[in-house]
Amino acid sequence: MKTFHCDNCGKQVFFENTVCGHCGWMLGYQPELQAIASFSPIADAADAAGIPGAESGEPAAPPQRWRSVKPENEGKVFRQCINYSRENVCNWMIDEHSQHELCASCRLTRVIPSLEDGNNRVLWARLETAKRRLLHSLWTLKLQPVPKTEDEEAGLAFEFLQDMPHGERVLTGHADGVITINVAEADPAYREQARQQMAEPYRTLLGHFRHESGHYYFDRLVAPGAWLEPFRAMFGDERQDYGESLQQHYENGPPEKWEERFVSAYASSHPWEDWAETWAHYLHMFDTLETAYSCGVQLRPRNADEQKLVIKAPPIAAGSFDELVGEWFALTYVLNSLNRSIGMPDSYPFTLSTPVLDKLRFVHQVVTGEVSAGNAPTVADAQ
C-alpha cells in the first residue's frame, strides 16, 4: 500500500480515512489515480436549492458536489459513492459525469447481509475495507476486474452472506466469477477460533479476499491459454476430482513434509488451492513491499554480516522476481524480530522452500508478463 497525504495541510493520512485528522478536510480515494484526495464542498445556488431544509432552517443534507485541490483534478467535480454518503462504509469518489451511483469497488458487491441484524453493518464495513485493499493491489498490477453486471461471463461479483438459523452454513469460496465471503470472517473472535480449529498459522480477512481472487484470476489468466500446461507441470493437474481431494485433505490432513512443496497445508489439497494460496501469498508480499518502499524502510545493521535492505523501487517496477524475494527475506527477518521483542507471535510465520519460490515466480510471470502464447513459459521452464 502506498502512503498518502492530505492535499490541504500535507499531513499523513491513511487509505481508510474519510477526514483529515489535522485540518478536517474530507478525504476520498480516486482509483483512477490510486490516490487519496482532499475535497471541499461546492455550495452554489443549484446545490442550495436542492438541499432539504436549506430555507427552513432544518439540518442540511450533505453536499452533493465536491472539488479537489489535487492538480490532476483541476476543473473536475466529484460526488461521493452512495455507500460513502449514505452508509458510511466506503470512501471512494466518483466523477460528477459518471452514470453510476456506486463507485468501482461497490459495484462489484451484489449481495450484502441484512443491516437490521445485529452487528452486520460493522461487519459489512470491514468486508468492504478489505475488498478495497485487494482492489488497490489489482489496480496496481493492471488487473482491474470488470463487474459481473457489465460482463456476465468474465466479470467478477462479491456476495457477503451470513449463516442463517437452522440453515446451511455459508462457505467462503469462488464459483464462476462470484466470490462468496461468510460475514462472520469479519469478526476477529470468530476468525481466531476458526484459525485455531484448523491449525492455521495465519488467517486474515484480507487473506480470504486475496485467496478467492486467485481462483477468479486462474480462470481469467491461466485456464484459457498457454499458461495452462506449464501450470500443470508445476502445480499438478487441476482436472483431478476437486470434491474428493478436499474430502481426503480434511479426513487425513496434509501429506508428510508438505512444507517442502507448499506454501500452506491447505495448498496441498488440490492444484487449484495450491495456485490460490500461492497467488494470495504473492499479493501479500507485493502489498507489504509497496508499503515498505513508500515508507522508506531500510535496514543498516551495525554488524556487516547481517541482512541489509534498501528498496530501490516499488514492487511493480522491480527489476526481477529475485530482487523482490531478496527484499522480502530481509524485511520479514526484521518484522519477526520486532514482534518477538514485544512478545508477539511472528508477523510472518512462513518458510518459503525452493519449490514454493518457483511457484511464486510462476505467479509473478503470469501477473507481470504479457499474457500471451508468445510469452508463456514452456513446460520445460516450469519444471
Salt bridges, closest charged atoms under 4 A:
ASP7 OD1 - LYS70 NZ 2.98
GLU16 OE2 - ARG133 NE 2.66
ASP44 OD2 - ARG65 NH1 2.75
GLU87 OE1 - ARG121 NH1 2.70
GLU96 OE2 - ARG65 NE 2.63
GLU128 OE1 - LYS131 NZ 2.84
GLU150 OE2 - HIS100 NE2 3.98
GLU150 OE2 - ARG107 NE 3.70
GLU159 OE2 - ARG110 NE 2.72
GLU185 OE2 - ARG203 NH2 2.54
GLU185 OE1 - HIS208 NE2 2.96
GLU192 OE2 - ARG195 NH2 2.80
GLU200 OE1 - ARG203 NH1 2.92
GLU229 OE2 - ARG232 NH1 2.86
ASP237 OD1 - ARG232 NE 3.93
ASP237 OD2 - ARG239 NH2 2.88
GLU238 OE2 - ARG232 NH2 2.66
GLU273 OE1 - HIS211 NE2 2.89
GLU273 OE1 - HIS215 NE2 3.21
ASP274 OD2 - LYS359 NZ 2.63
GLU277 OE1 - HIS211 ND1 2.75
ASP287 OD2 - ARG210 NH2 3.10
GLU290 OE1 - HIS136 NE2 3.36
ASP322 OD1 - ARG361 NH2 2.83
ASP346 OD1 - ARG340 NE 2.74
